[in-house]
Amino acid sequence: MQEKDMVNDILSMINSSLTGYANTIAQTANPQLRQTLQQMRDHDEKFQYDLYRLAEQKGYYQAAQPANPEDIRNLRSQLGS
């Protein structure tokens, strides 16, 4: 397996786990457990961002082009905001 593939797989797994943290935190009533989950999420978010920056530097990942301002206005008007 190439390094690029491993990095992309890890990014994908972390993104999935971040979604899981959000869902779990929202449903957790125990303050200590909630705080622990938030700390774990924060750690994973930092790791994900650091790995993303590395992947971008190595050319493994290219972010999408910024949206056209006209497209943004059209979408806002469609959504009624």
Beta strands, then each sheet from edge to edge (+ up, - down):
end
